[in-house]
């Protein structure tokens, strides 16, 4: 069997075509996973499709007809109702970093990062200084950085405390940390409309949950009224954390994915031996 140059070009095009489709679906699903609202929409669509298949299989005429109308007009309704969420996912696709974080931190850099943040948070909770600190991870926060006050300074607890000191004009906004640098201050984030959040909590907590719902960032909040610490991550708010809780969560979440995978393999091996 003779393979011509035309055959090679044709096969190459098909392989590239499949790879492009795979990459697009990978990043769409990855961003849906990191966005709580869009993941709920995705689950709802999947449930409707499953119900339609079941109704067709068992011959349920009425429910099948209703589901046909839903499937026919559903995409238009989703675009209209969830236009802000769809716009956010498209923006995230444009801002996502193909190779992950801007900078993969070394062990020493991660320890320094956690130490400085924990030291600042510990001081601010005792002094009841309100704060919102957001750590960027795989999804870029460039859109929020562009609208904030640029700093680009080495991370230190003293600088964090100074930014959130009540006399500082930037204390009402949030700080964004990229790698081991403070990139900006006075950042404004979308506030969450979740009904799960405590009604007594203020704008900082809602902003922290809002950015955690739409990105994979870690948002640390210090309450100005009570000094209590909360962390928003993966679309959930963890309340009333101790300083040790904050330290352990940051250490665990800031590990590179390779270290996490190795740790999981070691745990599985240990459980198997037991």
Secondary structure, DSSP 4 states (H G I P E B T S, - for coil): -PPPHHHHHHHHHHHHHHHHHHHHHHHHHHHHHH-HHHHHHHHHHHHHHHHHHHHHHHT-HHHHHHHHHHHHHHHHHHHHHTHHHHHHHHHHHHH--TTSSSS---HHHHHHHHHHHHHHHHHHHHHT--EEEEE--SS--HHHHHTSEEEEEE--HHHHHHHHSTTSTTTTSEEEEETTEEEEEEE--PPP--SSS-TT--HHHHHHHHHHHHSS-EEEEE-TTT--EEEEETTEEEEEE-HHHHHHHHHHHTS-HHHHHHHHHHHHHHHHH-
